[in-house]
């Protein structure tokens, strides 16, 4: 590997992205193991090293006898140029073996715009992009993550998708590969028989004359009609994380204290995909924290969850951590807190050392829209929370909002500006100066398996009108306003709700040079538009069209565990402004999980006997 060091590393930015050898990385004897797995993340090192899924699988697989797992990330353009100039393959960090020498490559797909980067990584690895062109000489290419909940846009390129949480499923996948590795077709058939595995090769789509999907029909007896999301039986915290040599996005120790969220925000896909809520017991959290800090050297700890404040006994947990590490200067952060007074009190109790920025996501400016999306926070409660924050001298805020939500009006958008103005006036009244506020506005993207999956996205002209309205009404010097590019949001919606006809579009976009589209400096919408035109695909068909609730959806063969009946009820409640209560504290909502998870089943049985079971 001297040629890589001598000819490449001194010519690229941040060479530590590609050298490996980090503290706690595991380089097993390549020749001594039977199964070699590359965990591939379709973004650069700093982003991938902040992902929670890769470290879990890395520890799990490397703990299995006869198995090794190594990491690979997308190269920055300067490194890609060097690899291509020197005819070198994309390699793993641990032993620097080219990815095409591995048995299995597992991609983590958490964001729709990473699709062209997957193709680029395969090409840099010397692996055919189309699954139909791979034979026994090439690795099995698997993909998981939230994008696997609608696998169809990437179905031309992935051999098998894993739907759900992989902790308990990996041994079955490894054993099946080992048993049938000599016959790729039989391997794929046998993988179909495992929970959560979808093999696109064994399904054939048909369409109506209007372009809508008629059916996705299994063509092999092993291929099930419906693929059920796999739910991990328990959380397995990472206790020996790989510590990077360079700063990454989330450069801290992290413990997943809770998975799932029962709040039920109607636009939120994560709230569906990670049901039911499962907590890591406090004693396990404390044990994991102790191991993490000893094994990593970090002095910053993040207690990770979709809604950290909902963890049972969160105050007691914070107190335990604070008391135990009082003399060690450990700073603790709690991401994803709900906007209420108790969250402010909780944040203020953290051993953070200094007051930085409070981050909250009201999502909507009006109470009407907060009811519609089931993220209802009364105006009075919000002001009470901000008042508490200002009294405690938290004067830097970051607020996340969304425009383009179903049933939204321009008055609802204007309410965002009004809310920000009220917050600023409140802060000045309490502290004598207005707070510094960063307002980030995203565009609504309808996501599969949510009550919003049938809703259209606003067209660019309407989104621009809403952005202009906010620019006009938010003119305070202490407020910084930013918003997402509508063209980027359009691509997200197309790839989120697309079908197999997007495969040629993705391939054509990649051929035109698209990769690292998650980065605004590289995303070239004109190339995507050319790809749509050349492939005869209208992006508006996927993004800007309200779908009939009875229409066959491209992801209908993938089951999240949440019933279609529940999603339809929630859709109706969205337009009627009816709230759905948090099932952790109120009655079971009969969302579908009562048939899959014991604790949900027990709670549902208390509701009118066995109704819904």
N, C-alpha and C positions, 0 to 999 in steps of 0.2 A: 504493500500500500504506500510505498515511498513516493510513487509518482503522484498520488493524490496530494500528499503533504507538500512536495516540492513545487508542483506545477499549478496547484489550485488554491490552497488555503490562503496564501499571501496575496491573492488577487481578488478576494471576495470580502464583503463587509461581514463583520461578526462571524469569523471562522469557527468560533465555539459552538455555533449552531450545528456543525457537521463533524466535530471531532470525537464526540462521545466521551467515555471514560469518567462520567460524572460520579460524584459520591452516591453510593447505594445502587448504581447501575449494575446489572447482573450479566456477565458474559460467560455463559456455560461453554463447555467443550463441544464445539460444533460436531465433531465426529462421534461423540459419545451418546448423542440423543437420537431418538427415533423420529420425532416430530418437531419441525421447525416452523414457528409462527412469527410473522412480521405484523406488528400492530402499526397500521399506517394512519396518519392523521393528515387530511387534505388541507393543511394550512402550514404556515411557517412554525418553526420551533417554539418561539415565544408564545404563540397561541396554543399550540398543541400541548405544551408542558403545563398549561393551566387547565386542561381538560380533566374532568373527574373520572371519566370512564376508563381511559387508557391505563392509569396507574392501578386500578382495581384488577383489570384483566392481566396486567403485567405481573403483579404479585401472585395472582391465582395460578396462572399458567406456569410460571417459573417454579412454583411449589409442587407441581406435578412431576413425578418421576418420568424420565424419558422425554420430557418436553422442554423446549426453550422458547422464550418470547423475547423479541428484540423490537426496537422502535425505529420508525422512519417518518420523516416530516417532509413537507413540500419545500423545495429549495427556493430561495429568492432568485430573481432573474439573473443576477450575476453568477450565481452558482450553477444555475441551469445552463447558462452559456458555456461555462467551463466544462461541465460534464459532456455536453454535446461536442464541443471542440476537441476534447481528448478521447471521444468515443468510449466514455465510461458510463456505467450503469448507476442508477440511484441505489444507494446501499443503506444497510441498517447501521445504527450508531454503535451498537455493542461490539460486533465483530467485523463490520464493514463488508459483509457479504452482499452481493447484488440481490435485489429483491426477487429476481427470477429464480434464485436458487433455494428459496424457501418452499415449504410444502403448502402453507396456507398464508394468505394475506388477508387481514381483517381491517377493513376501512371503517372508521367512525364517522357517520354522516349526521351531523347535527345542524347543518345549515344548507339550504337549497342551493345557494350560489357557489358551493364548493364542488359542484358536479364536474366542471371542466378541469379542475385541479386534479380530481381523481383520474381522469383520462390522461392528463399530463404526467402524473406519477407512474401510471402503467406504461406509458410510452417510454419514459426515461428508464424504466426497469427492463425494457426489452420484452414486454408481455403484450400479446395482441389485445387491442382495446375491446373487441367484440367477443363476448363469451362463446359464441358459436365457433370461433376460430381457434379456441384453445383445446389442446389435447392433453394426454397424460404427461407431456413434458413440462407443462406449465403449472404454477401454483393454483390451488383452488382460491378463487376470489370471493370473499364474503363481505357483506356490509351490514351494519346495524346502526342504531341511533334513531333519533326522532324522524328522520327522513325515510326510514324503512317503513313507517306507517303508511306511506304512499310510495311504494317502490317502483311504480310503473315508469316514470320518466327515465330512470337509470337501468331499466330491466334488460336493455341490450348489452350492458357492460358488466353486470354482476352475475356470478354463477349462482349464488344463493344469498338470500337476505335472512337475517335473524331479526325476529320481531319481539321486542321486549327486553327484559333484563337478563344478561347473559351469565351471571355468577353461577347459577346451578346447572346451566346447560352446557358449559364448555367441555366437561368430561365426555358427554355423549357425542359431541361433534368431533372431538379428537379421536375417540375410539372408532367412530364410523369411518373417518378418513383412513385410519390405520388399517382397517379391515378391508376396505374396498378401493384402496389407492391405485391399484393396477388397472381399474376399469372405471374411467371417468363417468360414463353414462350410468353405470350401476351405482357408483358413489352418489350421484345426484338423486337417483331414485331412493336410495336408502336414507339420504338426508331428509327427503320429504316426509319420512315417517317420524321424524323427531319433532317434538313440540316447538312451535315458533319458527319453523323453517319454511321459507317460500322460495321455490325454484322456478323462475319465470319461463324457462324452457318448456315446461310441461303445462303451459296455459296458452290458450289461443283467444284473442279478442275478436269480437264482431261489433259492427256499428250500424246505427240507423242512418237513414238517408240525410237526416239533419246534422249528422256528425256526432251525436251523443252515443254513449256506449250502450250496446245491446246486452252483451254478456261477456264474461271472461271464463272460458270453459276449460276445465282440466282435460288434458289429453293423455294422461298416464294414470293407471289404476292406483298408483301410490300417492298421487297428488290430491290433497284434500280440497273440498269445496271452500273451506274457510280455515284461515290460519289464525289461531288464537294467540294473543300476546302472552308471553311468559312472564310471570311475576316471581321475583326472588323471594325465597322463604325468609331470609333475614339479611340485614345489612352487614357487609364485611368491610370494615374501615381499613384504609391503607395505613400501615404503621412504619413502613420503611420507604419513604418516597425518594425518587431520584432527585437530587438537588442540583439544579443547573449552575453552570459557571457564570452565566450572564443573567441579567434581570429579565424576568418574564412578566406577563401581564398580571398574574396573581402570584406574586413572589412571597409565599407564606405557607405555613403549615395549615392543612385543611382537614377537618373532620366532618363527615356527613352525619349530622346528628338526627336527621329525619328525612325520609323520602316521601314525596307526595304532598298534596295540599287539598284540603276539603272545602276551601272557600267557594269554589265553583264559579270563578269568573268565566263568562260565556265565550270570550274570544280566546282564552288561554288553552293552548294545546297541552302544555306540560301538566296542567291540572288534571287532564284526562289520562295522559300516558303514564303517569306515575301513581295512579290510584292503586290500592288504597293507601292511606297514610300509615307509615311504619316508622317507629322511633327506635333509635339505638338507646338502650337503657343507660341511665346516667353512669352507672359503674363502668360500663363498657366505654362510654365517652371519655371518662377520666383516665381509664387505662390506656385508651388510644392516644389521648393527648400526651400522656407521660412518655409513651414510646415514640411518638412523633417528634416531640421536642428533643429527646435524647438522640434520636437517629438523624435529625436534620440540622440542628443548630439554629433553627429559626427562632426569632423572638416575637414574631407576629403569628397569631392563631386566628383562623376563621372557622366559625361554627356554621356549616353550610346547610341550607335547606331552602325550599321554595318559599317558606314562610317561617323564619326562625323563631319569631315571637310566639308561634303556636305550639312550640315544643312544650310538653307537659313538664312543669317544674323548671322552666327556663331560668327563673330568678334564683332558685336554689343551685342550679348548675353553675351559673355565673359566679355565685358566691363561693362555691367550692373551688372553682378554678382560681378565683382572685385570692382566696386564702392560701391555697397551696403554693402559688407562684408569686406571692406578694413581694419577695425579695429578689426576684429574677428579672424584673423589668419586662414581663411578658405583656404584649398588647393584644387585646381580643376584639375581633370585629364580628358583627352579626349582619350579614347581607339579607335583603328581602324582608324588611320589617314592614308591618302594616302601619298606615298613617293614623296613629291615635296617641293619646297622652301616655298610655302605659309603655309604648315603644320609646318615647322620648325619655321617660324615667329609666327604662332599661338601658338605653344607650349611655345615658349620663352616669350609670353605675359601672360601666365597663372600665377596666384598667387600661385605658387608651393612651394616657399620658398627655394628650393635647386635644383640643377641639378642632376637628377638621371640617368635613362637609357632611351634612345630613342628606341622605338620598331617599326619596319617596316617589311612588308612582300613583298619583291620584287617577291617572288615565283620562279622565273627563272633567271638564270644568263645571258642568251643571249637575244638579242632583238628579235630574231626569235621566241623563245618560248614564250616571253611575248606577241608577236602578236598572236600566236596560241591560247593562253588561254584568249585573249582579256583583258589582264592587261598590256597594252603597256605603258612603260615608257622609253623614249629615254635615251640612256647612258648619253648624255650631260645633260639632265634634272636631272638625278639621281646625277651626280657629282656636279651639281649646288646646289642641296639640301644638300648633305653632306658637301660641302664647307661652306655653310651658317651655318650648325650645328657646325662645328669645329670652325668657326670664333666666334661663340657665346659660345664656350667652352663646348659644349656637346660632351664629349669624351668617353662615354659609349654607346655602341650600342647592340641591339639584333635584328638579322635578321632572318626571316623565309623563307626557300626555300622548294621546293618540287622536288622530283625526280620520274621518272617513268611516267611522263605525256605522253599522246598520241603523237606519232611522234617524241619523244625525241631521240637524239643521244648522244653518249659519249662526243662529242664536246660541246653539250649544257650543260652537267654536268660539264665538265671542265671549262666552262664559269663562273660557280658559284665561283670556286676558284680564277679565274682571276679577277672577280668583287671584291671579298673580298680583294685581294691583292692591287688592285687599290685604294680602299677606305682607306686602311691602309697607303699607300704611300701618299695619299692626306692629311690625317690627320697629318702625321709627317711633311709634307712640310709646313703646316699652323701653327701648334702648337709646332713643334720641337720634338714631341713625337707621336708615333702611338696611335690610339684609342684602347680601350679594346673592343673586339667584341666577342659576343656569336652568333654562327651560329647554328641554329636548322634546321635540314633537316627531313622532313616527307616524307612518301611514298604516291604516288597518290592512292586514293581509289575512284573508279567510283561510283557515287551517282545517285540514281533514280531521274528522273525529271530534269536532266541536259543534255546538249549536249554531255557529256561524259558517259552517262548511257549505251551506247552500247560498250564502249571500255574495253579492257582487262587490268588487272593489271599486272605489271611485276612479273615474278616469283622470288622466293627468290634468286636464283643464280645471276640473273641480278641485283637485288637491291644491293646485297652484292658487286658486281663488281663496281657499281656506288659509293657506300660508300667507298670502298677501294681507288677508284680514288681520291675522295675528301680528304681522310686521307693522301694520298701520296702528294697531291699538296698544302694542307693547313698545313703548319708546323710552322707558326709564333707563338712565345711565347705569343703574346698578343691576340691570337684568340683561342677561345674554341669551338670545334666542337662536336655536338651531333646529333644523328639520331634515328629514330624510329626502333624498332625491326621489321623486315620483317614478322615474324610470327604473330605479333599483327596486322599488316596491312592486312595480309591475312584474319584473322578472321573478321576484320571490313568489308572487301570487300564481304566476303561470306554472312555475316548477313545483309549487306546493299542491296545486289542484290538477296537474296534468296527467296525461296517459302515455301509452307507448309511442304515440306519434311524435313525441318530443325527443326521442332518441336520436333521430337524424339531425334535429336542430342542435342538440348539445354537441354532437360530433362535428357538425359544420362550424359551429362557433369556435370549438377548440382548434380546428384546422385553420381558422382565420387568426388564431393567436390568443384566444381567450383563455386565461388561467388566472388564478389568484383573484377571482372576481369578488371575493369578500373584501378586497381592498379597493377603496374608491379611486386611488391613483392608477389602478390597472383595469378597472371595469370600463369597457368600451361598448356602450349600448348600441352604437352604430353597427358594430360587427354582429351583435345578436340580432338586430333588426334585419341585416342582410341574410343571416341564417334562417330566420323565420320566412322571409320572402322566397329564398331559394328552395326551401322545403315545402312551400305552399301551406304554411301553418299561420293561422291568425291568432296572435296572443290574446286578443280580446275575447275569443271564444272561451278561454280558460279563466281569465281574470275578471272580465267586466260583465259577466252574465249571471243573473240570478238563476239558480237551479231549482227545478221542481223537486219538492221533497220526495217524490216517487221515482225520480230519475235514478238509473243505475250509475253509481259513482265509481271512478277508476280504482278507488281503494276499498270498495265494498267487501272484497274477499278477505280483507285484513280486519280482524276483530280486536278492538282495544279493550274489550270487556265491558264497555259502556253501551247500553242498548240503543238502537236507533229510535225506539219509542221515547226514551228519556231525552235524547237530543232534540227530538221534535217538540216535546213538551217545553223544553228549555227555550227553543226558538220562539215558540208562541209566547212564553213568558217575557222574552226580550222585548217584543213589540207591545205587550200589554203592561209592561213595567212592573211585573210581579216578581218579588224576591224569592229566591230559594235558600232556605236556611242551611247553615253549616251542619252537616250530618254528624260531626264529632260531638256537637253539643245539643242537637235536636234530633227529631225522628229521622230514621233512614229515608232517603229520597228515592229508593228503589231504582238506582241508576243502572243496575246490571251486575255490579260487583257482588251483590248478595248471593249470586249463584256460583261465585268463584272463590271467595275468600271467607274463611271461617268466622272472623270477627264481624264481617258485614252480614253474613248469614244469620248469626245469632241476634244481631240488632234488628234485622228485618223481621225475624220471627216474632219479636215482641210487638211489632206494628200490625195490629189486626190479625193476630195468629200467624198464618203462613202466607199472607197476601204477597204476591209477587215472587214467590219461591218456585 
